[in-house]
Amino acid sequence: MGETLQATKSTLPARLLVLPHRSLTRTGLWLFLALQGMAMAGFAGLAAWRGNVFAPYFAMLDWCVVAYVLSRVWRRSAVGEVITLSASGLEVRRMDGAAPPLWFNPYWVRVELLPGRHFGWASRLVLRSHGRELEVGKFLNEAERAGLARQLNEMLVDARCHPRAD
């Protein structure tokens, strides 16, 4: 789920690094694709030997599609969020840089864990303030999302009760 980049939560500024689960390294991805390619080549060679001359071409096309899709999913799973809380504000920055960082006043921001929009959908963790809202932790499971909501609320309460200069 997330890692607190600061040793204690009562120290400001505090940072949370929220990352999706990613069990495969870059080396593991390429090793898997190499082994998959060898297995496909073996079976395609066997099929070509038995008379299906198009099997190697189909296997090569299939391997290219699988490699493209898996590498795309792997790159997309690197997207996370850095949540920084200081005495002057709460900033949420996406690691992919697709959107500019959003800033919220720590005294006005509300952390809300909302139910899914439809039955069976995942809950939503939303930061709201002054008519703006931002969903954080979309890639987390239910328990991790609830834990992140608790942790953010505790950090905000601490920042409101014990303001410190940055």
Residue pairs with C-beta under 8 A, 6 or more apart in sequence:
1 18
1 19
1 140
1 144
1 147
1 148
2 16
2 17
2 18
2 19
2 137
2 144
2 148
2 151
3 16
3 17
3 19
4 14
4 15
4 16
4 17
4 151
5 14
5 15
5 16
5 17
6 13
6 14
6 15
9 151
9 154
9 155
9 158
10 158
10 162
12 85
12 86
12 87
12 159
12 164
12 166
13 84
13 85
13 86
13 87
13 166
14 84
14 85
14 86
14 155
15 82
15 83
15 84
15 85
16 82
16 83
16 84
16 85
16 148
16 151
16 152
16 155
17 80
17 81
17 82
18 80
18 81
18 82
18 83
18 136
18 137
18 140
18 148
19 80
20 77
20 79
20 80
20 139
20 140
21 77
21 139
22 74
22 77
22 78
24 32
24 74
26 74
29 70
29 71
29 74
32 70
33 63
33 66
33 67
33 70
36 63
36 66
37 63
40 59
40 62
40 63
41 56
41 59
43 55
43 59
44 55
44 56
44 58
44 59
44 60
45 56
47 55
48 55
48 56
77 139
78 95
78 96
79 94
79 95
79 96
79 139
80 94
80 95
81 92
81 93
81 94
81 95
81 136
81 137
82 92
82 93
82 95
83 90
83 91
83 92
83 93
83 136
83 152
84 90
84 91
84 92
84 93
85 91
85 106
85 155
85 156
85 159
86 106
86 159
86 166
87 106
87 159
87 163
87 164
87 165
87 166
88 106
88 166
89 103
89 104
89 105
89 106
90 103
90 104
90 105
90 106
90 109
90 127
90 156
91 101
91 102
91 103
91 104
92 101
92 102
92 104
92 127
92 134
92 136
93 101
94 101
102 127
102 132
102 134
104 127
104 129
104 132
104 134
105 129
105 130
106 156
106 159
106 160
107 160
108 129
108 130
109 127
109 128
109 129
109 156
110 127
110 128
110 129
111 125
111 126
111 127
111 149
111 152
111 153
111 156
112 125
112 126
112 127
112 128
112 149
113 123
113 124
113 125
113 126
113 145
113 146
113 149
114 123
114 124
114 125
114 126
115 123
115 124
116 122
116 123
116 124
117 124
122 141
122 142
122 145
123 142
123 145
123 146
124 135
124 138
125 135
125 136
125 137
125 140
125 145
125 148
125 149
126 133
126 134
126 135
126 136
127 133
127 134
127 136
127 152
136 148
137 144
137 145
137 148
140 148
